[in-house]
Amino acid sequence: MNRSLYVVIPLMAVLTILQATFLARISVFDVFLQPALLVAIAWSILRGPYEGLIWAFIAGIALDLFSIGPTGGMALALMLAVLPLTYIRQVLPDNPYLFPILLSGLGIGLFTFIYILILALAQRGIRLNVLVDLPLTIFINALLSIPIYWLLRWLSRILYPRQIEM
């Protein structure tokens, strides 16, 4: 069994409750912070497609519990957004400062477009002003991704220590 499952389920429970209650009332430049999405994106950047998809699925299902959208819509959108990020990360050189910002911004943008498409296919109401606010949303959340990425990098080193070769 994957060690990170013991971390992701309680972490996503806390983050989605925090995102749906407390952070839903606080905005930074009219942008709402999305820590659950950023944690799933950052973990997929760190650990690859297998664990990234697991974390994205759990984060999406947890967010779906607080959403009026179709059940599984956020999980599907987040999984589809995370998958290309893991492969992009594999071909890029290691840069722990720049890539969390760029890939998190790309992930938030992909997630938003895919989720809007899912809402349109489900014939749910879509607010197109989300697209107007998208560049600022990407920028603010990408900045928030830096401390999240570094905390998860620390957690990854605890959960998966490097083996010493002799």
CORGISUL-V743862 format. One record per pair of residues at least 4 apart in sequence whose ideal C-beta (glycine too) atoms are under 7 Angstrom apart, sorted by the first residue. I is the first residue (numbers start at 1). GAP is how many residues later the second one is. D is the distance in whole Angstrom. If there is no record, write none. Layout:
# CORGISUL-V743862
i=(I & I)
gap=(GAP & GAP)
d=(D & D)
This chain:
# CORGISUL-V743862
i=(1 & 2 & 2 & 3 & 4 & 4 & 4 & 5 & 7 & 7 & 7 & 8 & 8 & 8 & 9 & 9 & 10 & 11 & 11 & 12 & 12 & 12 & 12 & 12 & 13 & 13 & 14 & 15 & 15 & 15 & 15 & 16 & 16 & 16 & 16 & 16 & 17 & 18 & 18 & 18 & 19 & 19 & 19 & 19 & 19 & 20 & 20 & 22 & 23 & 23 & 24 & 27 & 27 & 28 & 28 & 29 & 29 & 30 & 31 & 31 & 31 & 31 & 33 & 33 & 34 & 34 & 35 & 35 & 36 & 36 & 36 & 36 & 37 & 37 & 37 & 37 & 37 & 38 & 38 & 38 & 38 & 38 & 38 & 39 & 39 & 39 & 39 & 40 & 40 & 40 & 40 & 40 & 40 & 41 & 41 & 41 & 41 & 41 & 41 & 42 & 42 & 42 & 42 & 42 & 42 & 42 & 43 & 43 & 43 & 43 & 43 & 44 & 44 & 44 & 44 & 44 & 44 & 45 & 45 & 45 & 45 & 45 & 46 & 46 & 46 & 47 & 47 & 47 & 48 & 48 & 49 & 49 & 49 & 50 & 51 & 52 & 52 & 52 & 53 & 53 & 53 & 53 & 54 & 55 & 56 & 56 & 56 & 56 & 57 & 57 & 57 & 58 & 59 & 59 & 60 & 60 & 60 & 60 & 60 & 60 & 60 & 61 & 63 & 63 & 64 & 64 & 64 & 64 & 64 & 67 & 69 & 69 & 69 & 69 & 70 & 70 & 70 & 72 & 73 & 73 & 73 & 73 & 73 & 74 & 74 & 75 & 76 & 76 & 77 & 77 & 77 & 77 & 77 & 78 & 78 & 79 & 80 & 81 & 81 & 81 & 81 & 82 & 82 & 84 & 85 & 85 & 85 & 85 & 86 & 88 & 88 & 89 & 89 & 92 & 95 & 96 & 96 & 98 & 99 & 100 & 100 & 100 & 100 & 101 & 101 & 101 & 101 & 102 & 103 & 104 & 104 & 104 & 104 & 105 & 105 & 105 & 106 & 107 & 108 & 108 & 108 & 108 & 109 & 109 & 109 & 110 & 111 & 112 & 112 & 112 & 113 & 114 & 115 & 116 & 116 & 116 & 117 & 118 & 119 & 119 & 120 & 129 & 130 & 133 & 134 & 135 & 136 & 137 & 138 & 139 & 140 & 141 & 144 & 145 & 146 & 147 & 148 & 149 & 150 & 151 & 152 & 153 & 154 & 155 & 156 & 157)
gap=(4 & 49 & 52 & 156 & 4 & 47 & 155 & 4 & 4 & 148 & 152 & 4 & 47 & 50 & 4 & 49 & 4 & 4 & 28 & 4 & 24 & 46 & 47 & 50 & 4 & 49 & 4 & 4 & 20 & 21 & 24 & 4 & 20 & 46 & 47 & 50 & 4 & 4 & 5 & 17 & 4 & 5 & 15 & 16 & 17 & 4 & 46 & 4 & 9 & 10 & 8 & 4 & 5 & 5 & 112 & 107 & 111 & 103 & 102 & 105 & 106 & 109 & 108 & 111 & 4 & 107 & 4 & 113 & 4 & 23 & 26 & 27 & 4 & 22 & 41 & 71 & 74 & 4 & 66 & 103 & 106 & 107 & 110 & 4 & 20 & 109 & 113 & 4 & 15 & 16 & 19 & 38 & 42 & 4 & 41 & 44 & 62 & 63 & 66 & 4 & 58 & 62 & 103 & 106 & 107 & 110 & 4 & 8 & 9 & 12 & 109 & 8 & 11 & 12 & 38 & 41 & 42 & 40 & 44 & 54 & 55 & 58 & 106 & 107 & 110 & 4 & 5 & 109 & 4 & 38 & 4 & 34 & 37 & 4 & 4 & 4 & 30 & 34 & 4 & 26 & 29 & 30 & 4 & 4 & 4 & 22 & 23 & 26 & 4 & 18 & 22 & 4 & 4 & 19 & 4 & 14 & 15 & 16 & 17 & 18 & 19 & 14 & 4 & 11 & 7 & 8 & 9 & 10 & 11 & 7 & 4 & 5 & 50 & 55 & 48 & 52 & 54 & 4 & 4 & 42 & 45 & 46 & 49 & 4 & 41 & 4 & 4 & 42 & 4 & 34 & 37 & 38 & 41 & 4 & 33 & 4 & 34 & 26 & 29 & 30 & 33 & 4 & 25 & 4 & 4 & 18 & 21 & 22 & 4 & 4 & 15 & 10 & 14 & 7 & 4 & 4 & 57 & 4 & 4 & 4 & 45 & 46 & 49 & 4 & 41 & 44 & 45 & 4 & 4 & 4 & 37 & 38 & 41 & 4 & 33 & 37 & 4 & 4 & 4 & 29 & 30 & 33 & 4 & 25 & 29 & 4 & 4 & 4 & 18 & 22 & 4 & 4 & 4 & 4 & 10 & 14 & 4 & 4 & 5 & 7 & 6 & 4 & 4 & 4 & 4 & 4 & 4 & 4 & 4 & 4 & 4 & 4 & 4 & 4 & 4 & 4 & 4 & 4 & 4 & 4 & 4 & 4 & 4 & 4 & 4 & 4)
d=(6 & 7 & 7 & 5 & 6 & 6 & 6 & 6 & 6 & 7 & 7 & 6 & 5 & 5 & 6 & 6 & 6 & 6 & 7 & 6 & 6 & 5 & 5 & 4 & 6 & 6 & 6 & 6 & 5 & 4 & 6 & 6 & 5 & 4 & 5 & 6 & 6 & 5 & 6 & 7 & 5 & 7 & 6 & 6 & 5 & 6 & 4 & 7 & 6 & 5 & 6 & 6 & 5 & 7 & 5 & 6 & 7 & 7 & 7 & 5 & 5 & 5 & 7 & 6 & 6 & 6 & 6 & 7 & 7 & 5 & 7 & 6 & 6 & 7 & 7 & 6 & 6 & 6 & 6 & 6 & 6 & 5 & 5 & 6 & 7 & 6 & 7 & 6 & 5 & 5 & 4 & 6 & 6 & 6 & 6 & 6 & 7 & 5 & 4 & 6 & 6 & 7 & 6 & 5 & 5 & 5 & 6 & 6 & 6 & 5 & 6 & 2 & 6 & 6 & 4 & 6 & 5 & 6 & 5 & 7 & 7 & 5 & 6 & 6 & 5 & 4 & 6 & 6 & 6 & 6 & 6 & 6 & 4 & 7 & 6 & 6 & 5 & 5 & 6 & 6 & 6 & 7 & 6 & 6 & 6 & 4 & 5 & 4 & 6 & 5 & 6 & 6 & 6 & 6 & 6 & 4 & 3 & 7 & 7 & 4 & 7 & 5 & 6 & 5 & 6 & 6 & 7 & 5 & 6 & 6 & 5 & 7 & 6 & 6 & 7 & 4 & 7 & 6 & 6 & 6 & 5 & 7 & 7 & 6 & 6 & 6 & 6 & 6 & 6 & 5 & 4 & 4 & 6 & 6 & 6 & 6 & 5 & 5 & 4 & 4 & 6 & 7 & 6 & 6 & 6 & 5 & 7 & 5 & 7 & 6 & 7 & 7 & 6 & 6 & 5 & 7 & 7 & 6 & 5 & 6 & 5 & 6 & 4 & 6 & 5 & 6 & 6 & 6 & 6 & 6 & 7 & 5 & 4 & 6 & 4 & 4 & 6 & 6 & 6 & 7 & 5 & 5 & 6 & 7 & 5 & 6 & 6 & 6 & 7 & 6 & 6 & 6 & 6 & 6 & 6 & 7 & 6 & 6 & 4 & 5 & 6 & 6 & 6 & 5 & 6 & 6 & 6 & 6 & 6 & 7 & 7 & 6 & 6 & 6 & 7 & 6 & 6 & 6 & 7 & 6 & 6 & 7 & 7 & 6 & 6 & 7)
